Amino acid sequence: MLWTILLWIGSTIWEVNGLSVIGLQHSEVVAAIKAGGDSTSLLVVDAETEEFFKRCGVLPTEDTSPSL
């Protein structure tokens, strides 16, 4: 199944294929996305949700976020 996802200004990619990309350079994140081949999963968090997680003292992860 093909999904088209829009990334809004202020959204952050937190994970690629279940691995954290926080602190990686842009080129490293792009390489991780490309390494996914035909299937890549992204955990994308908008600014409002990121702020909520910060207030709760929790990092957004695949385990703490709903799936589409």
Backbone as XML, in Angstrom:
<?xml version="1.0"?>
<chain id="A" units="angstrom">
  <residue number="1" name="MET">
    <atom name="N" x="0.840" y="-1.166" z="0.000"/>
    <atom name="CA" x="0.000" y="0.000" z="0.000"/>
    <atom name="C" x="0.893" y="1.240" z="0.000"/>
  </residue>
  <residue number="2" name="LEU">
    <atom name="N" x="0.539" y="2.229" z="-0.770"/>
    <atom name="CA" x="1.297" y="3.466" z="-0.872"/>
    <atom name="C" x="0.586" y="4.558" z="-0.091"/>
  </residue>
  <residue number="3" name="TRP">
    <atom name="N" x="1.317" y="5.188" z="0.809"/>
    <atom name="CA" x="0.784" y="6.307" z="1.590"/>
    <atom name="C" x="1.513" y="7.568" z="1.176"/>
  </residue>
  <residue number="4" name="THR">
    <atom name="N" x="0.805" y="8.638" z="1.055"/>
    <atom name="CA" x="1.418" y="9.941" z="0.834"/>
    <atom name="C" x="1.265" y="10.718" z="2.123"/>
  </residue>
  <residue number="5" name="ILE">
    <atom name="N" x="2.384" y="11.137" z="2.661"/>
    <atom name="CA" x="2.387" y="11.852" z="3.933"/>
    <atom name="C" x="2.902" y="13.269" z="3.697"/>
  </residue>
  <residue number="6" name="LEU">
    <atom name="N" x="2.222" y="14.227" z="4.254"/>
    <atom name="CA" x="2.694" y="15.608" z="4.201"/>
    <atom name="C" x="3.419" y="15.930" z="5.494"/>
  </residue>
  <residue number="7" name="LEU">
    <atom name="N" x="4.604" y="16.470" z="5.371"/>
    <atom name="CA" x="5.333" y="16.931" z="6.550"/>
    <atom name="C" x="5.119" y="18.432" z="6.659"/>
  </residue>
  <residue number="8" name="TRP">
    <atom name="N" x="4.590" y="18.861" z="7.782"/>
    <atom name="CA" x="4.313" y="20.268" z="8.001"/>
    <atom name="C" x="5.530" y="20.962" z="8.585"/>
  </residue>
  <residue number="9" name="ILE">
    <atom name="N" x="5.639" y="22.244" z="8.354"/>
    <atom name="CA" x="6.707" y="23.033" z="8.956"/>
    <atom name="C" x="6.633" y="22.853" z="10.460"/>
  </residue>
  <residue number="10" name="GLY">
    <atom name="N" x="7.750" y="22.544" z="11.072"/>
    <atom name="CA" x="7.794" y="22.321" z="12.511"/>
    <atom name="C" x="7.721" y="20.859" z="12.892"/>
  </residue>
  <residue number="11" name="SER">
    <atom name="N" x="7.372" y="19.976" z="11.931"/>
    <atom name="CA" x="7.357" y="18.545" z="12.218"/>
    <atom name="C" x="8.783" y="18.010" z="12.221"/>
  </residue>
  <residue number="12" name="THR">
    <atom name="N" x="8.988" y="16.973" z="13.000"/>
    <atom name="CA" x="10.311" y="16.379" z="13.141"/>
    <atom name="C" x="10.225" y="14.884" z="12.914"/>
  </residue>
  <residue number="13" name="ILE">
    <atom name="N" x="11.179" y="14.348" z="12.144"/>
    <atom name="CA" x="11.281" y="12.899" z="11.998"/>
    <atom name="C" x="12.072" y="12.394" z="13.197"/>
  </residue>
  <residue number="14" name="TRP">
    <atom name="N" x="11.452" y="11.529" z="13.997"/>
    <atom name="CA" x="12.093" y="10.993" z="15.198"/>
    <atom name="C" x="12.708" y="9.624" z="14.959"/>
  </residue>
  <residue number="15" name="GLU">
    <atom name="N" x="12.048" y="8.812" z="14.128"/>
    <atom name="CA" x="12.546" y="7.460" z="13.875"/>
    <atom name="C" x="12.395" y="7.117" z="12.398"/>
  </residue>
  <residue number="16" name="VAL">
    <atom name="N" x="13.340" y="6.333" z="11.895"/>
    <atom name="CA" x="13.253" y="5.747" z="10.563"/>
    <atom name="C" x="13.404" y="4.243" z="10.746"/>
  </residue>
  <residue number="17" name="ASN">
    <atom name="N" x="12.387" y="3.512" z="10.315"/>
    <atom name="CA" x="12.386" y="2.049" z="10.445"/>
    <atom name="C" x="12.662" y="1.601" z="11.882"/>
  </residue>
  <residue number="18" name="GLY">
    <atom name="N" x="12.076" y="2.328" z="12.843"/>
    <atom name="CA" x="12.174" y="1.952" z="14.250"/>
    <atom name="C" x="13.449" y="2.385" z="14.951"/>
  </residue>
  <residue number="19" name="LEU">
    <atom name="N" x="14.355" y="3.060" z="14.235"/>
    <atom name="CA" x="15.613" y="3.509" z="14.836"/>
    <atom name="C" x="15.602" y="5.022" z="14.988"/>
  </residue>
  <residue number="20" name="SER">
    <atom name="N" x="16.002" y="5.498" z="16.155"/>
    <atom name="CA" x="16.031" y="6.935" z="16.420"/>
    <atom name="C" x="17.008" y="7.641" z="15.485"/>
  </residue>
  <residue number="21" name="VAL">
    <atom name="N" x="16.570" y="8.779" z="14.960"/>
    <atom name="CA" x="17.453" y="9.595" z="14.124"/>
    <atom name="C" x="17.716" y="10.956" z="14.775"/>
  </residue>
  <residue number="22" name="ILE">
    <atom name="N" x="17.314" y="11.085" z="16.027"/>
    <atom name="CA" x="17.551" y="12.332" z="16.751"/>
    <atom name="C" x="19.064" y="12.538" z="16.887"/>
  </residue>
  <residue number="23" name="GLY">
    <atom name="N" x="19.523" y="13.712" z="16.508"/>
    <atom name="CA" x="20.932" y="14.049" z="16.603"/>
    <atom name="C" x="21.740" y="13.704" z="15.359"/>
  </residue>
  <residue number="24" name="LEU">
    <atom name="N" x="21.113" y="13.009" z="14.397"/>
    <atom name="CA" x="21.825" y="12.681" z="13.166"/>
    <atom name="C" x="21.793" y="13.857" z="12.200"/>
  </residue>
  <residue number="25" name="GLN">
    <atom name="N" x="22.757" y="13.905" z="11.326"/>
    <atom name="CA" x="22.797" y="14.920" z="10.280"/>
    <atom name="C" x="21.721" y="14.616" z="9.232"/>
  </residue>
  <residue number="26" name="HIS">
    <atom name="N" x="21.298" y="15.648" z="8.512"/>
    <atom name="CA" x="20.293" y="15.495" z="7.463"/>
    <atom name="C" x="20.676" y="14.377" z="6.495"/>
  </residue>
  <residue number="27" name="SER">
    <atom name="N" x="21.913" y="14.367" z="6.057"/>
    <atom name="CA" x="22.364" y="13.358" z="5.089"/>
    <atom name="C" x="22.260" y="11.939" z="5.658"/>
  </residue>
  <residue number="28" name="GLU">
    <atom name="N" x="22.466" y="11.788" z="6.964"/>
    <atom name="CA" x="22.359" y="10.477" z="7.593"/>
    <atom name="C" x="20.902" y="10.009" z="7.649"/>
  </residue>
  <residue number="29" name="VAL">
    <atom name="N" x="19.994" y="10.950" z="7.895"/>
    <atom name="CA" x="18.568" y="10.615" z="7.923"/>
    <atom name="C" x="18.108" y="10.227" z="6.513"/>
  </residue>
  <residue number="30" name="VAL">
    <atom name="N" x="18.533" y="10.983" z="5.514"/>
    <atom name="CA" x="18.188" y="10.657" z="4.131"/>
    <atom name="C" x="18.715" y="9.271" z="3.772"/>
  </residue>
  <residue number="31" name="ALA">
    <atom name="N" x="19.939" y="8.959" z="4.169"/>
    <atom name="CA" x="20.514" y="7.636" z="3.890"/>
    <atom name="C" x="19.707" y="6.538" z="4.566"/>
  </residue>
  <residue number="32" name="ALA">
    <atom name="N" x="19.248" y="6.773" z="5.792"/>
    <atom name="CA" x="18.447" y="5.785" z="6.508"/>
    <atom name="C" x="17.108" y="5.561" z="5.805"/>
  </residue>
  <residue number="33" name="ILE">
    <atom name="N" x="16.513" y="6.635" z="5.299"/>
    <atom name="CA" x="15.249" y="6.512" z="4.568"/>
    <atom name="C" x="15.468" y="5.711" z="3.284"/>
  </residue>
  <residue number="34" name="LYS">
    <atom name="N" x="16.515" y="6.037" z="2.552"/>
    <atom name="CA" x="16.809" y="5.322" z="1.309"/>
    <atom name="C" x="17.130" y="3.857" z="1.563"/>
  </residue>
  <residue number="35" name="ALA">
    <atom name="N" x="17.756" y="3.554" z="2.692"/>
    <atom name="CA" x="18.126" y="2.173" z="3.021"/>
    <atom name="C" x="16.898" y="1.305" z="3.261"/>
  </residue>
  <residue number="36" name="GLY">
    <atom name="N" x="15.749" y="1.926" z="3.468"/>
    <atom name="CA" x="14.515" y="1.185" z="3.691"/>
    <atom name="C" x="14.047" y="0.431" z="2.460"/>
  </residue>
  <residue number="37" name="GLY">
    <atom name="N" x="14.580" y="0.791" z="1.313"/>
    <atom name="CA" x="14.185" y="0.108" z="0.086"/>
    <atom name="C" x="12.737" y="0.361" z="-0.271"/>
  </residue>
  <residue number="38" name="ASP">
    <atom name="N" x="12.013" y="-0.717" z="-0.537"/>
    <atom name="CA" x="10.616" y="-0.595" z="-0.966"/>
    <atom name="C" x="9.663" y="-0.239" z="0.162"/>
  </residue>
  <residue number="39" name="SER">
    <atom name="N" x="10.125" y="-0.375" z="1.399"/>
    <atom name="CA" x="9.246" y="-0.118" z="2.537"/>
    <atom name="C" x="10.010" y="0.620" z="3.631"/>
  </residue>
  <residue number="40" name="THR">
    <atom name="N" x="9.527" y="1.795" z="3.968"/>
    <atom name="CA" x="10.165" y="2.591" z="5.013"/>
    <atom name="C" x="9.093" y="3.116" z="5.945"/>
  </residue>
  <residue number="41" name="SER">
    <atom name="N" x="9.343" y="3.028" z="7.256"/>
    <atom name="CA" x="8.411" y="3.606" z="8.220"/>
    <atom name="C" x="9.070" y="4.806" z="8.881"/>
  </residue>
  <residue number="42" name="LEU">
    <atom name="N" x="8.286" y="5.840" z="9.073"/>
    <atom name="CA" x="8.761" y="7.063" z="9.717"/>
    <atom name="C" x="7.892" y="7.358" z="10.924"/>
  </residue>
  <residue number="43" name="LEU">
    <atom name="N" x="8.526" y="7.808" z="11.997"/>
    <atom name="CA" x="7.784" y="8.363" z="13.119"/>
    <atom name="C" x="7.983" y="9.869" z="13.028"/>
  </residue>
  <residue number="44" name="VAL">
    <atom name="N" x="6.912" y="10.563" z="12.664"/>
    <atom name="CA" x="6.945" y="12.019" z="12.485"/>
    <atom name="C" x="6.080" y="12.642" z="13.564"/>
  </residue>
  <residue number="45" name="VAL">
    <atom name="N" x="6.623" y="13.661" z="14.229"/>
    <atom name="CA" x="5.924" y="14.300" z="15.338"/>
    <atom name="C" x="5.794" y="15.790" z="15.029"/>
  </residue>
  <residue number="46" name="ASP">
    <atom name="N" x="4.557" y="16.297" z="15.107"/>
    <atom name="CA" x="4.371" y="17.734" z="14.891"/>
    <atom name="C" x="4.778" y="18.495" z="16.154"/>
  </residue>
  <residue number="47" name="ALA">
    <atom name="N" x="4.941" y="19.789" z="16.026"/>
    <atom name="CA" x="5.452" y="20.618" z="17.127"/>
    <atom name="C" x="4.552" y="20.548" z="18.359"/>
  </residue>
  <residue number="48" name="GLU">
    <atom name="N" x="3.237" y="20.563" z="18.161"/>
    <atom name="CA" x="2.303" y="20.522" z="19.290"/>
    <atom name="C" x="2.426" y="19.199" z="20.046"/>
  </residue>
  <residue number="49" name="THR">
    <atom name="N" x="2.521" y="18.093" z="19.323"/>
    <atom name="CA" x="2.653" y="16.776" z="19.949"/>
    <atom name="C" x="3.994" y="16.646" z="20.654"/>
  </residue>
  <residue number="50" name="GLU">
    <atom name="N" x="5.044" y="17.173" z="20.032"/>
    <atom name="CA" x="6.363" y="17.137" z="20.659"/>
    <atom name="C" x="6.341" y="17.874" z="21.996"/>
  </residue>
  <residue number="51" name="GLU">
    <atom name="N" x="5.681" y="19.016" z="22.038"/>
    <atom name="CA" x="5.577" y="19.791" z="23.278"/>
    <atom name="C" x="4.812" y="19.009" z="24.342"/>
  </residue>
  <residue number="52" name="PHE">
    <atom name="N" x="3.734" y="18.316" z="23.936"/>
    <atom name="CA" x="2.978" y="17.483" z="24.865"/>
    <atom name="C" x="3.865" y="16.396" z="25.470"/>
  </residue>
  <residue number="53" name="PHE">
    <atom name="N" x="4.604" y="15.690" z="24.639"/>
    <atom name="CA" x="5.493" y="14.643" z="25.142"/>
    <atom name="C" x="6.539" y="15.219" z="26.098"/>
  </residue>
  <residue number="54" name="LYS">
    <atom name="N" x="7.073" y="16.397" z="25.774"/>
    <atom name="CA" x="8.058" y="17.031" z="26.664"/>
    <atom name="C" x="7.444" y="17.333" z="28.027"/>
  </residue>
  <residue number="55" name="ARG">
    <atom name="N" x="6.209" y="17.861" z="28.045"/>
    <atom name="CA" x="5.539" y="18.166" z="29.310"/>
    <atom name="C" x="5.312" y="16.896" z="30.132"/>
  </residue>
  <residue number="56" name="CYS">
    <atom name="N" x="5.089" y="15.794" z="29.454"/>
    <atom name="CA" x="4.859" y="14.515" z="30.135"/>
    <atom name="C" x="6.163" y="13.804" z="30.499"/>
  </residue>
  <residue number="57" name="GLY">
    <atom name="N" x="7.285" y="14.334" z="30.019"/>
    <atom name="CA" x="8.572" y="13.703" z="30.302"/>
    <atom name="C" x="8.777" y="12.386" z="29.573"/>
  </residue>
  <residue number="58" name="VAL">
    <atom name="N" x="8.154" y="12.270" z="28.384"/>
    <atom name="CA" x="8.230" y="11.038" z="27.601"/>
    <atom name="C" x="8.747" y="11.373" z="26.210"/>
  </residue>
  <residue number="59" name="LEU">
    <atom name="N" x="9.595" y="10.507" z="25.665"/>
    <atom name="CA" x="10.046" y="10.680" z="24.300"/>
    <atom name="C" x="9.093" y="9.967" z="23.355"/>
  </residue>
  <residue number="60" name="PRO">
    <atom name="N" x="8.708" y="10.608" z="22.248"/>
    <atom name="CA" x="7.882" y="9.909" z="21.271"/>
    <atom name="C" x="8.670" y="8.747" z="20.676"/>
  </residue>
  <residue number="61" name="THR">
    <atom name="N" x="8.074" y="7.581" z="20.673"/>
    <atom name="CA" x="8.674" y="6.404" z="20.048"/>
    <atom name="C" x="7.568" y="5.651" z="19.322"/>
  </residue>
  <residue number="62" name="GLU">
    <atom name="N" x="7.960" y="4.654" z="18.591"/>
    <atom name="CA" x="6.989" y="3.803" z="17.907"/>
    <atom name="C" x="6.017" y="3.185" z="18.910"/>
  </residue>
  <residue number="63" name="ASP">
    <atom name="N" x="6.497" y="2.915" z="20.139"/>
    <atom name="CA" x="5.664" y="2.282" z="21.165"/>
    <atom name="C" x="4.677" y="3.254" z="21.813"/>
  </residue>
  <residue number="64" name="THR">
    <atom name="N" x="4.980" y="4.563" z="21.800"/>
    <atom name="CA" x="4.115" y="5.531" z="22.477"/>
    <atom name="C" x="3.244" y="6.319" z="21.512"/>
  </residue>
  <residue number="65" name="SER">
    <atom name="N" x="3.311" y="6.000" z="20.217"/>
    <atom name="CA" x="2.571" y="6.752" z="19.215"/>
    <atom name="C" x="1.589" y="5.858" z="18.479"/>
  </residue>
  <residue number="66" name="PRO">
    <atom name="N" x="0.429" y="6.400" z="18.111"/>
    <atom name="CA" x="-0.542" y="5.604" z="17.353"/>
    <atom name="C" x="-0.056" y="5.364" z="15.938"/>
  </residue>
  <residue number="67" name="SER">
    <atom name="N" x="-0.453" y="4.256" z="15.358"/>
    <atom name="CA" x="-0.101" y="3.921" z="13.971"/>
    <atom name="C" x="-1.231" y="4.312" z="13.045"/>
  </residue>
  <residue number="68" name="LEU">
    <atom name="N" x="-0.877" y="4.602" z="11.783"/>
    <atom name="CA" x="-1.900" y="4.859" z="10.764"/>
    <atom name="C" x="-2.300" y="3.555" z="10.128"/>
  </residue>
</chain>
